[in-house]
Amino acid sequence: MYDVIVIGAGPTGAAAAKTLADKGRTVLLIEKCELPRYKSCSGCLIKKTMGLVQQYFGEEVPELTTCSPAENRGMVLVDDKGNHLTFGQPGLNVWRSSFDNWLTERAAAAGAEVRDRTGAVSCTEADGIVTVVLQGRETYTEQARYVIDCEGVVGSFKRKLIKEKPQYITTFQTFNEGSIDLDHHYFYAYLQPELSEYDAWFNVKDDMLVLGVSVRNPARIEHFYRQFIAYMQDRHGLRIDRQVKAEKWLMPHIRPGCRVDHAVGRVLFAGEVAGFLNPMGEGISSGIESGHAAACAIAAHFDDRSAVLADYQAATRELQLYMQRQWGFVAGMADNFGEMRI
Ligand SMILES: Cc1cc2nc3c(=O)[nH]c(=O)nc-3n(C[C@H](O)[C@H](O)[C@H](O)COP(=O)(O)OP(=O)(O)OC[C@H]3O[C@@H](n4cnc5c(N)ncnc54)[C@H](O)[C@@H]3O)c2cc1C
């Protein structure tokens, strides 16, 4: 019997597990993939994220998690008329496999039990205890007083508790050898409707040029990707010598009001699976913050489930308002996001 089972060893789950272990709670962190696990991501840590890591993990993000150029100097947003706006701030460029694994190791060092290659399948709740069905080499159960579900975008565990069809944005990005006349230290996001149905982006990781588009309709990926490549060739002298790899992933489709699902019974949701995601797909900061908030709420009101929920909702209210403001700001820059106007 654990105090808490945390599902998913991304930044959200690692933050939740570390916080609970620091507070003396018994915690099992389970991860369906083998660690370190891969996550498709631009890997930009904004200033806020680095501050949260320092605050909750007690250390600076180490160099071993970064890729070249390690320094991220901010974001360039290109609005739907093609105007460039530069938002400068110090950040980092990391590989998510290394960064997330380092966070998980910090949780383990604090006392969390970490079990990888183990998926959470479903759960039932009775008499204040949650029984979770786990799938490793075999199927078995573990019990806890609470679960924090941090399983990320697809959320198949959550879908068994909230039977609502989620909406997704599909992302497609390629890693390339080549050259371009843009500063490698920035993340560039393009909001023109002819380049994507959401945003298109460019950044650099270990000197590979990363070019991506995101769409509502996956059948349109190829069309938008071709348009984007042609645009970057025309405007920025993009030259691709060799495509190293290509990958598809998903993001939650954030809707007007930026709804967040906090909990069902003793299962709390945090990070992307709860609905936390800032514009241009920045989700690591809200993942760490919501994972930490869920853990603090449980630790503070362990014997009072209603108080846990109320505390968690209150602690993440500002995060939700921040999301609404940020999405509203982007809506003012591009019609693609018009529905997010506030
Ligand atoms: C293309 C792309 C680029 C992005 N770029 C950035 C960026 O530059 N900066 C930024 O801040 N954010 C970025 N994001 C968003 C960011 O990746 C997510 O918001 C963030 O990873 C969410 O963290 P999480 O811990 O909630 O979920 P995840 O990081 O997805 O972690 C969830 C974990 O749970 C595991 N899991 C899933 N189901 C189960 C189960 N049933 N049982 C056990 N384990 C399970 C998964 O394997 C995974 O390890 C990007 C996203 C995409 C798709």
The ligand as an SDF file (V2000), in Angstrom:
LIG
                    3D

 53 58  0  0  0  0  0  0  0  0999 V2000
    6.3950   18.6660  -31.0960 C   0  0  0  0  0  0  0  0  0  0  0  0
    6.2740   19.1820  -29.6740 C   0  0  0  0  0  0  0  0  0  0  0  0
    7.1430   20.1650  -29.2410 C   0  0  0  0  0  0  0  0  0  0  0  0
    7.0490   20.6450  -27.9140 C   0  0  0  0  0  0  0  0  0  0  0  0
    7.9590   21.5920  -27.4990 N   0  0  0  0  0  0  0  0  0  0  0  0
    7.9240   22.0240  -26.2220 C   0  0  0  0  0  0  0  0  0  0  0  0
    8.9220   22.9280  -25.7320 C   0  0  0  0  0  0  0  0  0  0  0  0
    9.8440   23.3080  -26.4410 O   0  0  0  0  0  0  0  0  0  0  0  0
    8.8320   23.3460  -24.4390 N   0  0  0  0  0  0  0  0  0  0  0  0
    7.8200   22.9300  -23.6140 C   0  0  0  0  0  0  0  0  0  0  0  0
    7.7580   23.3870  -22.4690 O   0  0  0  0  0  0  0  0  0  0  0  0
    6.8960   22.0500  -24.0360 N   0  0  0  0  0  0  0  0  0  0  0  0
    6.9410   21.5650  -25.3110 C   0  0  0  0  0  0  0  0  0  0  0  0
    6.0090   20.6570  -25.7400 N   0  0  0  0  0  0  0  0  0  0  0  0
    4.9610   20.2100  -24.8090 C   0  0  0  0  0  0  0  0  0  0  0  0
    5.5640   19.2400  -23.7900 C   0  0  0  0  0  0  0  0  0  0  0  0
    6.2440   18.2260  -24.4680 O   0  0  0  0  0  0  0  0  0  0  0  0
    4.4430   18.6470  -22.9310 C   0  0  0  0  0  0  0  0  0  0  0  0
    3.5530   19.6470  -22.5250 O   0  0  0  0  0  0  0  0  0  0  0  0
    5.0350   17.9670  -21.7010 C   0  0  0  0  0  0  0  0  0  0  0  0
    5.8460   16.8750  -22.0710 O   0  0  0  0  0  0  0  0  0  0  0  0
    3.9240   17.4990  -20.7700 C   0  0  0  0  0  0  0  0  0  0  0  0
    4.5270   16.8350  -19.6880 O   0  0  0  0  0  0  0  0  0  0  0  0
    3.7730   15.6500  -18.9490 P   0  0  0  0  0  0  0  0  0  0  0  0
    4.7260   15.1760  -17.9080 O   0  0  0  0  0  0  0  0  0  0  0  0
    2.4270   16.1320  -18.5580 O   0  0  0  0  0  0  0  0  0  0  0  0
    3.5770   14.5210  -20.0700 O   0  0  0  0  0  0  0  0  0  0  0  0
    4.6810   13.6760  -20.8490 P   0  0  0  0  0  0  0  0  0  0  0  0
    5.9560   14.4170  -20.9300 O   0  0  0  0  0  0  0  0  0  0  0  0
    4.0510   13.2580  -22.1210 O   0  0  0  0  0  0  0  0  0  0  0  0
    4.9320   12.4270  -19.9210 O   0  0  0  0  0  0  0  0  0  0  0  0
    3.9310   11.4670  -19.7330 C   0  0  0  0  0  0  0  0  0  0  0  0
    4.5970   10.1360  -19.4320 C   0  0  0  0  0  0  0  0  0  0  0  0
    3.5970    9.2050  -19.0650 O   0  0  0  0  0  0  0  0  0  0  0  0
    3.8790    7.9470  -19.6730 C   0  0  0  0  0  0  0  0  0  0  0  0
    2.6200    7.2140  -19.7610 N   0  0  0  0  0  0  0  0  0  0  0  0
    1.5980    7.4250  -20.6190 C   0  0  0  0  0  0  0  0  0  0  0  0
    0.5750    6.5900  -20.3630 N   0  0  0  0  0  0  0  0  0  0  0  0
    0.9740    5.8310  -19.3240 C   0  0  0  0  0  0  0  0  0  0  0  0
    0.3500    4.7700  -18.6160 C   0  0  0  0  0  0  0  0  0  0  0  0
   -0.8950    4.3450  -18.9120 N   0  0  0  0  0  0  0  0  0  0  0  0
    1.0380    4.1810  -17.6110 N   0  0  0  0  0  0  0  0  0  0  0  0
    2.3020    4.6000  -17.2940 C   0  0  0  0  0  0  0  0  0  0  0  0
    2.9340    5.5960  -17.9500 N   0  0  0  0  0  0  0  0  0  0  0  0
    2.2770    6.2110  -18.9420 C   0  0  0  0  0  0  0  0  0  0  0  0
    4.4680    8.3400  -21.0070 C   0  0  0  0  0  0  0  0  0  0  0  0
    5.2370    7.2990  -21.5690 O   0  0  0  0  0  0  0  0  0  0  0  0
    5.3040    9.5490  -20.6320 C   0  0  0  0  0  0  0  0  0  0  0  0
    6.6120    9.2060  -20.2630 O   0  0  0  0  0  0  0  0  0  0  0  0
    6.0670   20.1370  -27.0470 C   0  0  0  0  0  0  0  0  0  0  0  0
    5.1890   19.1440  -27.4900 C   0  0  0  0  0  0  0  0  0  0  0  0
    5.3000   18.6430  -28.7870 C   0  0  0  0  0  0  0  0  0  0  0  0
    4.3900   17.5450  -29.2430 C   0  0  0  0  0  0  0  0  0  0  0  0
  1  2  1  0
  2  3  1  0
  2 52  2  0
  3  4  2  0
  4  5  1  0
  4 50  1  0
  5  6  2  0
  6  7  1  0
  6 13  1  0
  7  8  2  0
  7  9  1  0
  9 10  1  0
 10 11  2  0
 10 12  1  0
 12 13  2  0
 13 14  1  0
 14 15  1  0
 14 50  1  0
 15 16  1  0
 16 17  1  0
 16 18  1  0
 18 19  1  0
 18 20  1  0
 20 21  1  0
 20 22  1  0
 22 23  1  0
 23 24  1  0
 24 25  2  0
 24 26  1  0
 24 27  1  0
 27 28  1  0
 28 29  2  0
 28 30  1  0
 28 31  1  0
 31 32  1  0
 32 33  1  0
 33 34  1  0
 33 48  1  0
 34 35  1  0
 35 36  1  0
 35 46  1  0
 36 37  1  0
 36 45  1  0
 37 38  2  0
 38 39  1  0
 39 40  1  0
 39 45  2  0
 40 41  1  0
 40 42  2  0
 42 43  1  0
 43 44  2  0
 44 45  1  0
 46 47  1  0
 46 48  1  0
 48 49  1  0
 50 51  2  0
 51 52  1  0
 52 53  1  0
M  END
$$$$
